[in-house]
Amino acid sequence: MLDDFILQTITPVTHDLGGFKVHRTLPNKARTMVGPFLFFDQMGPATLAVGGGIDVRPHPHINLSTVTYLFDGAIDHRDSLGTDARIEPGAVNLMTAGHGIVHSERSPGDERAHGPTLSGIQTWLALPDAMEEIDPAFEHVTKAQLPVIDTPGARARIIMGSLWGQTAPTTTYAGTIYADIALEAGAAVPIDAVAEERAIYLAMGEATLEGVPLEPQVLYVLRPGIAATLRSATGGRAMLCGGDAFATPRHVWWNFVSSRRDRIQQAKRDWNAGDFPKVPGDDQEWIPIPEVPNTVSYP
């Protein structure tokens, strides 16, 4: 029975951003967090118009880390620390906001020339209470640096944390697991009970968990302590995420996350007043605070 190993099923809210769709499963009315993960977006897959691309203008974050992981395409990241980094499939961009950071994400010029592709996952991770106001930081971990577990018909890349006997070099601030699992037809991988909170997300293709079909773009929160097997009859791509449960809830409003509501109010005032740092080389545009944000928690 599905209920024997699935604690909760979270269906996405889908936003059409013109040229590509974003499927968002966290935060959700039913659940705000799985381990430190409190935002889970799938971008695309999409092929954008020749000469076009994504242009996410400079915007702020506080008290969180963002994790960008691509299946296809490329994104140029700039931030207020002076970082200028391209992310491509299989690598990780980890940006730690701490007490405040501003960044932009845009399609590279050479990608725009032939019509850029876009496919990937972007997540936000809460920082532990004592680390919410640490100094901002940026870390790029290359595809070659991430451990890969190869079994017949299956390949799992460990993005964060320790899984299947291997550990990713990516910085973690709380107990975290995160992996990209690619399954060929007929392949299977074990999903061990290695974290307090875990979830499986089928990004594309087909897969089953203990024989029960999984729907694409749905986040399946697993029961603690229960091991299971992920299989695919025809091929699929899934993400495993989770980690230590947080004792203190997190509030999410627009791009701001904090354990304290008053800290989010302060961040709103600071952004409106222009008190966040600028992004060198990309300081002529910015995203204003919306009256009604697309991202909001439901405490």
N, C-alpha and C positions, 0 to 999 in steps of 0.2 A: 504493500500500500504506500502511496505517495506520502501520507502523513507520518509514516514510520521514520522517515529521514528528512523530510522537508518541513521546517518550522513555519515558513512564511513565503508567500509568492507575491512579488511586487511587479506590477505591470507598468510600462513606461508612460510618461507624458512626452508626446512627440511635438517638436517645434520645427516648422518649415522656415529655414533661414534664407530661402531664395537660392536655388541651385543645389542645396543639400539639406538633409534632415538631421536633426539631433534627437536621439532617444534618451530621455533622462529617467532613471529609476530611483536615484537618491538625490536629495531628500524626498520623502514621500509622507503622506498623511499617516500611513500605517507604520512607518519606521524612518528614523532620521539617520541611524548609523549601523554599520556592520564592522565591528572592531573600530579602527580609527577612520574608516572610509565614511564620508558624509556627503559625497557628491559623486555620481557615477553617470557619465555621459558617453554615448557612442556617437561619433561623428561619421556621417556617410554610411556606406561607400558612395562616392559621387565622382563624376568627371565634370569639372567646371568649364565654362566657356573660354575659348582662346582669348588671351588678354585679360581674363578675369582672375579671380582667386578670392581667398579669404582675407579680410582686413579687420582684425579685431584691434580697435584703437586702444591706446594706453588706458588702463583702468587699475584700480587699487585692490589690494588684499591685505587682510590682517589675520594673525593667530592661526594660520594653517600652512600646509604644504600642498602645492599642486604637482600632479604627476601626469605627464603627457607621454603617451605610447602610441606609435603609429603602426598600422598594417600596410599602408600605402600612402605615397605622396611625401611631402616635405613641408615644414613650417619654420620660418625664421622667427626666433624669439629674441626680443630686446627687453631689458629691464633697467630700473633705476640704479642698479649697482654698476652699470656700464657693460653688462653682458650682451654679447651679440653672437648667438649660437643657432646653428641649423640642426633640427632633429629630423632623422629619417627612420624608416621602418626598422624595428628591432632594438633601437636605442631608447634611453630614458632621459627626459628632462625633469629634474626635481627642483622646484623653486620653493624655498621656505620664506614665507612672508614675515613671520615673527611680528615685530611691532609695526611693520608697514613696508610694503613694496609696491611698485607700479610696473606693469609690463604690457607689451603688445605682442600680437601673434599675427603674422602675415605670410601669404604665399610668396616664395622666392621669385625674383624676376625671371630667372631662367625657366622655372616651372610654368609661369604664366604664358610664356611664348608659345607653348604647344597645348595649352588647356590642362591646368593642374588637376591631379587626382587627390582625393582626400578620403581617408578611412582610418579610424583609430579610436582610442579610448582616452578620455581625460577624466581624472579623478581628483578629488580633494581629500586630504587627510587632516584630521584634527591634531593639534599639538597637545601634549599633556599639560595639565593646569600650570605647572611650574615653568613650562617652556613656551607659553603662548607669546611672551613678549621678548623672545630672544632676538638677536640681530638677524636681519635678512641674509639669505644665502642662495646660491645657485649651484647646481651640480649636474653635469652631463655625463652619463655613463654610456659608453659605446656598446653596440651590439656584440662586439667581440669580448667585452668584459663580463657579460651576463652569462651565468652557467646555463647549459642546455642539457636536458635529460632526453636521450634518444632511446626509444624502444621500437620494436617492429611496428611500423605504421604510425607511430606517434612521436611528437616532439614537443617538449614542454620547456619554455624559457622562463627562468625564475627572474622576475623583475625586482622584487623586494623580499627580504626575509629568507628563511630556511625551509626548504621543501625537498623531499626525496633524497635527503642526505647531502644536499648542496646549498650554499649560501650566496646570495647576490651581494656585490660590494656596495650597492646603493644604500645611502644613509637612511636609518629609521630612527624615529624619536620615541616610538612606542612599539610594543610587539605587533609585527605586521607580516602578513603573507600576501603575495601577489604573483600570479603566473599567467602566461599565455600558453594555451594548450591547443596544438594543431593535431587533428586526428584524420588519418586516411580511412578509406572504407574498410570496415572490419576491425579497426584498432580500438584499444581500451587503455585507460590509465586509472590507477587507484587514487581516490581522494581520501587521504588519511585524516584522522581526527587530531590535527596538530595545533589547533588554535581554539580559543574560547568561542569565537564567532567566525563563521565562514559563509560564503555565498558563491554560487556558480552562475555565470551569465553566458548564454549562448549568443555569440556575436554574429555568426553566420553558419549556414549549413544545417546539418542535422546531428542530434545526439540524444542519448537517453541516459538517465541516472537510475541505476538498479532496474533497468528495463522500462522505466516510465519516460515517455517522450518529453523533451524540453522544448518550450516555445522560444523562438528567437526574440531578442530584446527584452526578455523577462529575467528578473533577478530572483534566484531561488536561494533563500536563506536556509542553511542546513541546521539540523538539530545538533546541539553540542555533544561531542563524544561519540558520534556515529560515523563510522567509515562507510564508504560507498565506492562504486565503480562507474566511471564515465565511459560510455561506448558510443561509437558511431558506425552505422551500417553503410552510409554513403559518403561520409566525410564532413567535418565540421571544425569550427574554431570557437573555443570557449575561454573565458577568463575565470580564474579562481582568486578570490580576494577575502580579506578578513584580518583577524588579529585579536589582541586583548580587548575585552569590553571596557568601555569608559564608565566610571562611576558617576562622573559629573556630566549632565547633558550639555549639548552644544546648541547655540542659537545661530541660525543662518539667515542673513538678509542681504540679498543681492550678492556682492562679492565679499561680503564681510562675515566672518565666523568668530565666535567667542563664547566662552563659558559665562560671560557677563553681558547682559543686555545694554548696560550703560556704556560699555566699551564700543559696541556697535554704533550707538548714538553719537559717541565722540568721533568715530571714524567718518560717519556721514558729515558731521560739521567740518572736519578737517579737509575732506575731499571738496566740499562746496567752497571752502575758503582758499583752496589752492595750496594747502599746507603739506601735501604729500610731495616726495621728491619727484623730479622729472626723469624721463627716459632719454638719455643722450642719443641724438640722432633720430629721435621720433617724439619730439616734444611740441609739435604744432597742432596735434589733434588729441582729443580725449573723449571718453564716454561719460556723459553726465549721469547723475544719479536718477534712476527712473522713479516715477510716482508709484507705480506698481511693478515690483521686480518679478522676473520669471523664476528666480531661485529664492525660496523662503522655507524655513523649517516650520514644523507643526508641533511645538512642545505641548 
